[in-house]
């Protein structure tokens, strides 16, 4: 399967030559700030299946102390992907084009969600992260 994605202004484009996996929504305060939303919507990719098609030179990165970070379009500010070191390890679902054939399987860090957010009943939730084998 080939999945494409792009930023809001369309200057940065990518392709995933494979499937997205382990989609999740994180409600921690850091993700709320990074994604300017009540939560993130994010899925993992195999780094070797990800490639930039255009605009890679327009990316701005924020990398934290633990080598995990995010990459943004420097023109429109769209958060496009997550990185570990120099490798892309996941994409933001809001920038994916079309139907990537994946659903968010869990909501994490709901213990620190915004007070104004209401998560529907029946959604798989973890107060903090989630167990590695979940």
N, C-alpha and C positions, 0 to 999 in steps of 0.2 A: 504494500500500500504506500502511496506517496501522499504526504500531507504538506500543505503549504501554509505559510503565515506571513504576515506583514504588519508593520506599524501603522498608526493612524494616518500619517501623511503619505504612506506608500513608498517611501524612499528606501527602507530597509526591508528586504525580503529573504525568506529562508525556505528550506525544504527538508522534510524528514522522510527518508527512504526506509520506512518501517512503521511500526505501530507505536502509539503512545501507550504508556502503562502507569499504573498506580496513581490515578488522578485523585487529588485531594483538595480540600479547601481549608486554609489555615486562618484562624481568627485571632491570632496573637497581635499585640499592639504594633509590633515591628512590621508585620505583613500589611496591616491596615494602613500604615503610613507609606510603605513602599508602593502599594497598589492603589492608594487613594480610594479605598473602598472598605466595606465592612469585613472583607476577607479576600484572600488570594484564591485563584482557581489555577491549578498548576498540575502538569503531568510530566513524568519522567520520560527521557529518550535515551537510547543508546548513543553515546557520543560519536561513534563512527558512522551512525546513520543520519547525522545532522550536517547540513551544509548551508552556508550563506550564499544566496544567489545575487544579491546586490546590496549596496549600502553599508557593508561591514565597516568601512572607514568612518561612517557616521555614528558608530556606537560609542556610548559612554558607559563606563563600568563603575560599579561600587562593589568593592570586595572587603569583607569584614576580616577580623583577626583570625578566624578559623579557616580562611581561604575560600569560603562560600560567598557568592555575590550575585548580583543582578546586572544585566546589560539593558540599556535604554537607548532609544533613538535620540540623538542630540538635537534634532529639529523639533519633533512633536512631543517627546517625552514618554512615549509608550514603553512600558516594561515588556521586553520581548522574551527573555530567557533567564535561566539561572545558570551560574557557572561554578565549577569547583576547580580552582587553579585556572588553567587556560581552556578547559574543556566545558562545552555546553552539556549540562546534565538534565535539563528540563525546559519546557516552554510554558508560557502563560497561555491559558486556554482562550482568553479574550482576544488574542491576536491570531488565532488559528482560523484559516479560511474553511468554509464548508463544514461538513460533519466528520469529525475525526474518529467516529465510531468508538467513543469512550464516554463513560459517565463518572462523575465524582463519587468515589466509593466510601469516603469518610471525611468527617469534619474534625479537625484537630485544634487543640488549644482553645476549646470553647469555654474553658474556665476563665479566660481573660478576654472574652469577646466584648464588644461594645454593649453597654447597658441598653441601648435603643434597638439592638438587633434581636429578632425573634427567629429561632431556628425551629423549623417544623418538627412535629413529633414523628418518630419512626426513622429519623436520619441517624446513621451510625455516627456517634460522637465520642471523642476522647477529651477529657478535661485538660490534659497536657498533650504531649506527642502521642505516638502510638507505638505499641510493641513492634519490634523488628520482625517478628514472625506473624503479625496479624494480617 
